[in-house]
Amino acid sequence: MNILVDADACPVKDIIISCGSEFNIPIIMVTDTSHIIDEDGFKVVTVDKSSDSADLFIANLSKKGDVAVTQDYGLATLLVAKGVHTVHQNGFLYTNENIDRMLFERHLSKEQRRNKKRFKGGMRKRTKEDDEKFRKCFFELLKSLSI
């Protein structure tokens, strides 16, 4: 089992490293050439800077039973179909039961953006509570897979 991370815009890399190290699970961070990760304790794979390079690499590398962290619903769909335990950076699991709804909601949001509908507030800043929610979800997943 490996932990595969869509690392380009991942705000929880430190948590992934901490939890993965605790369970002694190899970690592979995948990023494109516009991001540089220079830390110890995991493998870094750098791919071309095109829109889906990291996603395609992760999809091809992954195997049933691996764990992946991504915020990309399209990639998550491919991974769930392969039997990869897939976690969103906000601390929830992608499953066969919820992925269709999330893809539909993404589609609706894209349509609203295309029609120039704006929403007040925009993106909210990430909080310590968000990180703790991810830590709990990720730790419990790794714990359940390590038994």
N, C-alpha and C positions, 0 to 999 in steps of 0.2 A: 504494500500500500504506500502511496505517495500523497502528499498534499500539493496540489497544483494551484498557483495563485495568478489570477489575471491582475498583474501588479501595476499596470500603468497608472491607475487613479485609485489605488487601494489605500484607504486611510488606516487600515488595521494590520499592517504588516508586522508591527512589533508584537501584537497579541498572537498572531499566527505563529511567529517564531517562538514565543514563550510557550504556548500550548503544544506545538509540534515537538519542541525539544523535550518537554516534560514526558511525552509519550514515546519519544525516540522515533519519530516518523520523519522520513526524509521530506524536505520541502524544496519545491522547484518554483521559483519566481520567474514569470514570463513577462517580458517588457519589450517595447519597441525601441528603436534607436534614439528616440527623442527623450527617453528617460534613462537615468543612470542610477543603478543600485550598487553600492559598494559597501557591503557588510559581510560579516562572517556568519557561518552557521547554516547556510543553505546554498543551493545551486541557483545561479541566475542564467537564464537563456534569453538572449537578445535576438529579436526577429526584425525583419524589414519594417519600415514605417509606412505601412498601408493600413487602410481602415480595419481590416479583419485579420491581420497577420497573427497577432497574439492569440486571438480566439481560435483560429484554425489550427495553430500549433497545439494549443491545449486540447482541443477536440480530438486531434489525431494521436496525441501522446497518452491521453487518458485511457484507463481500462476499468472494468467493473470492479467496484470496491474501493477505488481511489476516493479522495476527498478533494473538492475544488471550492475555491472562493472567487466569486465574480459578482458584479452588479449588472452584467449584461444578460438580459432575459433570453436573447437568441442563443447565446452560448449555453446558458443554463438548460434550455430545452434539449439541446444535443447531448449534454452530459447526463441529464436525468434519464434520457432514453437509453443511454449506455450502461446505466446502473451505477453512476458516479454519485456519491453523496455530495450535494451541491448546496453551498451556503452563501447567502447574500451578506454583504458587509454590514447591513443593518440588523443582523441577528435573526434571520429566519431561514428555514430550509425551503428549497425549491422541491416540489414533489409532483408526481403525476396528478395529484388532486388539485393543485393550485396553479400550475404553470399556464394552463389555457386561459384562466381568468386574467393573469398578469399580462399575458401577451395581448389579450383583447383590450385591457386598460391602456397598454402602451400604444396600441393602434388608435384608440380614441384620443389620447393626448396628442399624438402626431397629427391627427386630423384637425384638432382644435388649433394647434400651432400653425398648420397650413392655412387655416381660415383666419389667421391673425387674431385669435381670441387670446387675450392676456389675462393673467391671474395676478391678483395682488399678493405681494409678499415674496414671490420667487422662492428660491431654494433657501432653506434654513441652515444655519451653521450646525456642524456636528458637535454633539455634546459628550460629556463624560458618561452620561446615562446610555447614549448610543453605543459607546465603546464597551460598556459593561454588559449591555444586552448581547452584543456580538460575542464577547468573551464567554458568557454563560452558555449560549447556544453552541458555540464551537467546542468548548471544553466538554460539554455533555455529549456531543456527537462523538468526539475522539474517545472519550471514556467508554461509551457504549460499543464502539468498534474494537476496542482493545481488550474487552472481556473475553 
